[in-house]
Structure formats: structure tokens, C-alpha cells
Amino acid sequence: MARMGSAQHIELGAFLRSRRARIRPADVGLPHGPRRRVPGLRRDEVAQLAGASVDYYNELERGAGSQPSEQMVAALARALRLTADERDYLYHLADRPVPASGGPASHVHPGMLDLLTRLTSTPAQVITDLHVTLVQNPQAVALLGDHSGFRGARASLVHRWFTDPDARQLYPEADHEGQSRAFVADLRAAAARRGAKDTEARSMIGSLLDTSSEFAVLWADHEVAFRRDDRKRLDHPVLGLIEVNCLHLFSEDGRQRLLWFTPAVGTDSADLLDLLAVLGTQTVAGPTR
């Protein structure tokens, strides 16, 4: 792994320590616990939140670690609840390019991330308006699979839906047509809100028009509708059919959405979601990359 200059390492470590010290455990969904001798989070807690080893994070704070990857920088920014400016500064300190808006390393809206942290008993995730998953809680990973490994155009579920048959396995075949129409109508609404100069949405639409005849036919219908709430049937690989309500909370600019899933009334989905929490993510296969 590449190494940075010593002065840059030291500045990176100092910045991480300063951000860690300002966060209370309750801010990130952790118990306060006894014998907390210093303000803020402990190093092992930040490592846990970022999915890093304690030894590796300790090295970063001491200014002696290897250059963190872009994925690790994004994870640290989320764990430490950095603002957009602080996130960009962390990327500069790590000598990594600041990611473009809309990708899987996009800065998660702080309010969205705070709400996600507090949704501990229901599947929830934050996505962009182009359906790129930014962060999932463990229940969402158990229900929907781990979306963290997708890169490039495939980071968008809309793109995968029309280009990769595996993306539809979680949905009963009878529901595919309705899902396709909803995705296309939502994409048209999102692209319109972004404006004609937005290259990200325009590139995705052009790619899908070139590669998917199904998408092209639906796009020609000019249906426009944001997805605000859905009733979904999910064919879970272990638990079978689960019916859920998918609710959407939009950020102020509409670029991000918090999705959370509740059991559909009149079904046994509540019991299945409870069982899903027990099973965890061990029985859910990761994504095909």
C-alpha cells in the first residue's frame, strides 16, 4: 500500500483525533458505558464504525499508517460524522481524489445518517436519487444483500436492473414489469430535477437507451413519478416471500433518500423481519460484481 509523507501522516492523525473527540457515543448509536475517561469516542469504537481493524486505526491516528484507500476514507468520514467540507479535507490529507457526487463514496447527508443510526430494529439505507446505495444498516444488508461492492455504472440499482438479470432475483418475476416502470418514471423525475446540464444522469440514461430495449420502450412513454412509498414483495433466499412497505424520506435538495422497510399489514412479514434480525447477514450472499 502506498505511503504518504510524514508531515501529512501527522496532520491526518491529528485531524482524526480532533473529530473523534467531539462525538458522543449516543450520537452514533453506541452506549456510553462505564469508565469513559476521555470525551468523545474511543479509537476502537471509530474502528468498529468504519469497518477497520483497531491496530490499523491506531496507526492512522499516530501518523504512522499506510495511505488509506478511498473506501476507507469514505467510511471514516461517515463514522466521524464529518461535514461535506471536513470530508473533502480528509480526502486531501489522505492524498486521495475527492469523489464526484452521486457515487458510492458520496458524502451522506448528516441528518440522513443520524436517522439511519437510530433505526436499529428495521431495515434502512441511504441512496442517491439515481439509486446508488451509500450506506446500509445491518438489517438492510440481511434483507437486500450487501451493495457496498458495486462500482462505476453498476453502483446504481436502476442500471443493474436493466443490464444484469441477477439484479432482479430478489423480486418475483410477476413484479418485474411494475418495478421497471417505477424505476424509469423515477429516473425521469430525478433527471429533470437535476437539470439538462447534469452529466451523471444524462450519461446513465444514454447508456441504458443503448443497452436495454426494455428501458428504451418505457422511456418513450414519458412517465414521470418520484418513488415515495412502495409495497414490495421480496423473495428472500432463506426466508422466502416477504411483503414490506418501502418508505422514502428525501433530503432538501432531493439528491439523497433514506429508505426504510416496514412489514406489510395483513401478512406474516413482521415475524419474518424479526427472524431476519436473528439470522443476520451470514445467510445472504454478497453482490455479483
C-alpha positions as CSV (number, residue, x, y, z in Angstrom):
1,M,0.0,0.0,0.0
2,A,1.3,3.5,-0.8
3,R,2.7,5.7,1.9
4,M,2.4,9.4,2.4
5,G,4.9,11.9,3.7
6,S,5.4,12.0,7.5
7,A,4.1,15.5,7.9
8,Q,0.9,14.6,6.0
9,H,0.5,11.5,8.1
10,I,0.8,13.5,11.3
11,E,-1.7,16.1,10.1
12,L,-4.1,13.3,9.2
13,G,-3.8,11.7,12.6
14,A,-4.3,15.0,14.4
15,F,-7.4,15.7,12.4
16,L,-8.9,12.2,13.1
17,R,-8.2,12.7,16.8
18,S,-9.9,16.1,16.8
19,R,-13.0,14.8,15.1
20,R,-13.2,11.7,17.3
21,A,-13.1,13.8,20.5
22,R,-16.2,15.8,19.6
23,I,-18.6,12.9,19.1
24,R,-20.6,11.4,21.9
25,P,-21.3,7.7,21.8
26,A,-25.1,8.4,21.7
27,D,-24.6,10.5,18.5
28,V,-23.6,7.3,16.6
29,G,-25.9,4.8,18.4
30,L,-23.3,3.5,20.9
31,P,-23.9,3.1,24.7
32,H,-22.0,5.5,26.9
33,G,-20.6,2.7,29.1
34,P,-18.7,3.0,32.4
35,R,-15.3,4.4,33.0
36,R,-15.1,6.7,29.9
37,R,-12.1,8.8,30.8
38,V,-11.9,11.0,27.7
39,P,-14.6,12.9,25.8
40,G,-15.8,11.6,22.5
41,L,-15.4,8.1,21.0
42,R,-12.6,5.6,21.8
43,R,-10.3,4.5,19.0
44,D,-11.7,1.0,19.0
45,E,-15.3,2.5,18.5
46,V,-14.2,4.5,15.5
47,A,-12.6,1.4,14.0
48,Q,-15.7,-0.6,14.6
49,L,-17.9,2.1,12.9
50,A,-15.6,2.3,9.9
51,G,-15.1,-1.4,9.5
52,A,-11.3,-1.1,10.2
53,S,-9.1,-3.1,12.5
54,V,-8.2,-1.4,15.8
55,D,-4.5,-1.7,15.1
56,Y,-4.9,0.0,11.6
57,Y,-6.9,2.9,13.0
58,N,-4.4,3.3,15.9
59,E,-1.6,3.6,13.3
60,L,-3.5,6.3,11.4
61,E,-4.0,8.4,14.5
62,R,-0.3,8.0,15.4
63,G,0.6,9.3,12.0
64,A,2.4,6.1,11.1
65,G,-0.2,4.2,9.0
66,S,-0.3,3.4,5.3
67,Q,-2.2,5.6,3.0
68,P,-6.0,4.8,3.5
69,S,-8.0,3.7,0.5
70,E,-10.8,5.8,-0.9
71,Q,-13.3,3.4,0.5
72,M,-11.7,3.7,4.0
73,V,-11.6,7.5,3.8
74,A,-15.4,7.4,3.0
75,A,-16.0,5.0,5.9
76,L,-14.0,7.2,8.3
77,A,-15.9,10.3,7.2
78,R,-19.2,8.6,7.9
79,A,-18.1,7.1,11.2
80,L,-16.9,10.6,12.4
81,R,-20.0,12.4,11.1
82,L,-17.9,14.8,9.0
83,T,-19.5,17.7,7.2
84,A,-19.0,17.9,3.5
85,D,-16.1,20.4,3.9
86,E,-14.5,18.2,6.5
87,R,-14.9,15.1,4.3
88,D,-13.2,16.8,1.4
89,Y,-10.4,17.9,3.7
90,L,-9.9,14.3,4.9
91,Y,-9.6,13.2,1.3
92,H,-6.9,15.8,0.7
93,L,-5.0,14.7,3.8
94,A,-5.1,11.1,2.7
95,D,-3.9,12.2,-0.8
96,R,-7.0,10.7,-2.4
97,P,-9.2,12.4,-5.1
98,V,-12.4,13.8,-3.7
99,P,-15.1,11.6,-5.3
100,A,-17.7,13.0,-7.6
101,S,-21.2,13.5,-6.3
102,G,-23.5,10.5,-6.8
103,G,-21.1,7.6,-6.5
104,P,-21.0,5.1,-3.7
105,A,-18.4,7.2,-1.8
106,S,-20.6,10.3,-1.9
107,H,-20.9,12.2,1.4
108,V,-24.0,11.1,3.2
109,H,-26.4,13.8,4.3
110,P,-25.7,14.1,8.1
111,G,-29.4,14.2,9.0
112,M,-29.9,11.0,7.0
113,L,-27.0,9.3,8.6
114,D,-28.2,10.2,12.1
115,L,-31.7,8.8,11.4
116,L,-30.2,5.7,9.9
117,T,-28.2,5.2,13.1
118,R,-31.3,5.4,15.2
119,L,-33.2,2.9,13.1
120,T,-31.9,-0.2,14.9
121,S,-34.9,-2.5,14.5
122,T,-35.9,-2.1,10.9
123,P,-34.0,-2.4,7.6
124,A,-32.9,1.0,6.3
125,Q,-30.4,2.5,3.9
126,V,-29.5,5.8,2.3
127,I,-29.4,6.0,-1.5
128,T,-28.9,8.7,-4.1
129,D,-31.6,9.9,-6.5
130,L,-30.0,7.6,-9.1
131,H,-30.4,4.7,-6.7
132,V,-26.7,4.3,-5.7
133,T,-26.6,2.8,-2.2
134,L,-24.4,5.0,0.1
135,V,-24.8,3.2,3.4
136,Q,-27.0,0.3,4.8
137,N,-27.7,-0.8,8.3
138,P,-27.2,-4.5,9.1
139,Q,-30.9,-5.3,8.8
140,A,-30.9,-3.8,5.2
141,V,-27.9,-5.9,4.3
142,A,-29.7,-9.0,5.6
143,L,-32.8,-8.2,3.7
144,L,-31.4,-6.8,0.4
145,G,-27.8,-8.0,0.2
146,D,-24.6,-6.0,0.6
147,H,-24.5,-3.2,-2.0
148,S,-21.1,-1.8,-0.9
149,G,-19.0,-3.6,-3.6
150,F,-20.6,-2.1,-6.7
151,R,-18.5,0.4,-8.7
152,G,-19.0,2.6,-11.7
153,A,-22.3,2.5,-13.6
154,R,-23.2,-0.8,-11.7
155,A,-23.4,1.1,-8.4
156,S,-26.8,2.2,-9.5
157,L,-29.6,-0.3,-8.9
158,V,-31.5,1.2,-11.8
159,H,-28.6,0.5,-14.1
160,R,-28.2,-3.1,-12.8
161,W,-31.9,-3.7,-13.1
162,F,-31.9,-3.2,-16.8
163,T,-28.5,-4.7,-17.6
164,D,-27.9,-7.5,-15.1
165,P,-30.5,-10.3,-14.7
166,D,-29.1,-11.1,-11.3
167,A,-30.3,-7.7,-10.0
168,R,-33.9,-9.0,-10.3
169,Q,-33.6,-12.2,-8.4
170,L,-34.9,-10.6,-5.2
171,Y,-38.2,-9.7,-6.8
172,P,-40.8,-12.2,-8.0
173,E,-41.0,-12.3,-11.8
174,A,-44.6,-11.2,-11.8
175,D,-43.5,-7.9,-10.3
176,H,-40.7,-7.1,-12.7
177,E,-42.8,-5.1,-15.2
178,G,-44.1,-2.9,-12.4
179,Q,-40.7,-2.3,-10.9
180,S,-39.3,-1.4,-14.3
181,R,-41.9,1.2,-15.0
182,A,-41.5,2.7,-11.5
183,F,-37.7,2.9,-11.9
184,V,-38.0,4.6,-15.3
185,A,-40.6,7.1,-14.1
186,D,-38.5,7.9,-11.0
187,L,-35.3,8.3,-13.1
188,R,-37.0,10.8,-15.5
189,A,-38.2,12.8,-12.5
190,A,-34.8,12.8,-10.9
191,A,-33.0,13.8,-14.1
192,A,-35.5,16.7,-14.7
193,R,-34.8,18.0,-11.1
194,R,-31.1,17.8,-11.7
195,G,-31.4,19.8,-15.0
196,A,-30.2,19.3,-18.5
197,K,-26.6,20.2,-17.7
198,D,-26.2,17.2,-15.3
199,T,-23.8,14.8,-17.0
200,E,-24.2,11.9,-14.5
201,A,-27.9,11.4,-15.1
202,R,-27.6,12.1,-18.8
203,S,-24.8,9.5,-19.1
204,M,-26.8,6.9,-17.3
205,I,-29.9,7.5,-19.5
206,G,-27.8,7.3,-22.7
207,S,-26.2,4.1,-21.6
208,L,-29.5,2.4,-20.8
209,L,-31.1,3.6,-24.0
210,D,-28.2,2.0,-25.9
211,T,-28.1,-1.3,-24.0
212,S,-31.7,-2.1,-22.9
213,S,-34.6,-2.3,-25.3
214,E,-36.9,-2.6,-22.4
215,F,-35.7,0.7,-20.9
216,A,-35.9,2.4,-24.3
217,V,-39.6,1.4,-24.7
218,L,-40.5,2.5,-21.2
219,W,-38.5,5.8,-21.6
220,A,-40.6,6.6,-24.7
221,D,-43.8,6.5,-22.6
222,H,-42.6,9.7,-20.8
223,E,-44.0,8.6,-17.4
224,V,-42.8,10.8,-14.5
225,A,-43.2,9.9,-10.8
226,F,-40.9,10.0,-7.8
227,R,-41.0,6.9,-5.7
228,R,-42.2,8.0,-2.3
229,D,-43.7,4.8,-0.9
230,D,-44.0,1.3,-2.4
231,R,-45.4,-2.0,-1.3
232,K,-42.8,-4.6,-2.3
233,R,-42.6,-8.4,-2.4
234,L,-39.1,-9.6,-1.8
235,D,-38.1,-13.2,-2.5
236,H,-35.5,-13.7,0.2
237,P,-33.1,-16.6,-0.4
238,V,-33.6,-18.1,3.1
239,L,-37.0,-16.8,4.4
240,G,-39.0,-16.8,1.1
241,L,-41.5,-14.2,0.2
242,I,-41.6,-11.1,2.4
243,E,-44.0,-8.2,1.8
244,V,-42.9,-4.8,3.0
245,N,-43.7,-1.2,2.7
246,C,-40.7,0.8,1.5
247,L,-40.9,4.5,2.7
248,H,-38.8,7.3,1.3
249,L,-37.5,10.4,3.1
250,F,-35.9,13.0,0.8
251,S,-33.1,15.4,1.6
252,E,-33.7,19.1,0.9
253,D,-32.1,19.0,-2.5
254,G,-33.7,15.7,-3.4
255,R,-30.3,14.1,-4.1
256,Q,-30.4,11.6,-1.3
257,R,-33.2,9.4,0.2
258,L,-33.5,7.5,3.4
259,L,-35.4,4.2,2.7
260,W,-36.8,2.1,5.5
261,F,-38.8,-1.1,5.3
262,T,-41.8,-2.0,7.5
263,P,-43.9,-5.2,7.4
264,A,-47.0,-5.0,5.2
265,V,-50.2,-5.1,7.2
266,G,-52.1,-8.4,6.9
267,T,-49.1,-10.5,6.2
268,D,-46.6,-12.6,8.3
269,S,-43.8,-10.2,7.3
270,A,-43.4,-8.8,10.9
271,D,-42.4,-12.3,12.1
272,L,-40.1,-12.8,9.1
273,L,-38.3,-9.5,9.7
274,D,-37.8,-10.4,13.3
275,L,-36.4,-13.7,12.2
276,L,-34.2,-11.9,9.7
277,A,-32.7,-9.9,12.5
278,V,-31.7,-13.2,14.2
279,L,-30.3,-14.7,11.1
280,G,-28.2,-11.6,10.3
281,T,-26.2,-11.3,7.2
282,Q,-24.5,-14.7,7.3
283,T,-27.1,-16.3,5.1
284,V,-27.2,-13.5,2.5
285,A,-24.9,-13.8,-0.5
286,G,-22.9,-10.8,-1.5
287,P,-23.4,-9.0,-4.8
288,T,-22.1,-10.2,-8.1
289,R,-19.6,-7.5,-9.1
